[in-house]
Amino acid sequence: MNLSFFDQFTTPSLLGIPLILISTLFPTLLFPSSNNRWIPNRYLTLQLWLIHTTTKQLMIPLDKKGHKWALILTSLMALLLTINLLGLLPYTFTPTTQLSMNMALAFPLWLATLLTGLRNQPSTSLGHLLPEGTPTLLIPALILIETTSLLIRPLALGVRLTANLTAGHLLIQLISTASTALLPIMPPVSLLTTTILLLLTILEVAVAMIQAYVFVLLLSLYLQENI
């Protein structure tokens, strides 16, 4: 059976049942649960330190009203980070390469930030659609542009995450295929290609971490605008 480069993005299924839910929830099993001991193990200590550092960085742009979102944003960051990193392992499926899943994460959270602003401070939230000092003739066009920019935010969040991870996976597969094909013909070139592949893999690890952080950071900035 001939496989294309895009078959790696096909949702796995068993007996016709999609397994994307299992692929999404499985990374949560890797997080150790806390216990009643005063001195936990090193793995749990590292996890608590990472969560504390991440939460502190995400809460910097927010005032005290936005700190109630700390649990949601930190949990989302941990989920995206583990899914993105585990997706770089061989023979694994990355749910965040699916635009539908990323939109399912981005749209409700963006809508929640928007509704929070409209409920708490409607005048300020609607005032973002028309900057102060705008000429009268430009008011209709500017309101239309700002409204479009506001409504396109969840799409931009989902497409950014999907495109970056998809491009990285395709590059890794293309270079690994070329390295394998060149091995019996030109071993030196194959060795050079393998070196490039290792460097690209390191880069993709960084991209997976950065994209998870950017996704949550932009949500926190949208929240700050509305509180």
Buried (B, 14 or more C-beta within 10 A) or exposed (E): EEEEEEEBBEBEEEEEEEBBEEBBEBBEEEBEEEEEEEEBEEEBEEBEEBBEEBBEBBBEEBEEEBEEBBEBBBEBBBBBBBBBBBBBEEEEBBBBBBBEBBBEBBBEBBEBBBEBBBEEEEEEBEEEBEEEEEEEEEEEEBBEEBEEEBEEBBBEBBBBBBBBBBEBBBBBBEBBEBBEEBBEEEEEEBEEBBEBBEEBBEEBBEBBBEBBBBBBBBBBEBBBBBB
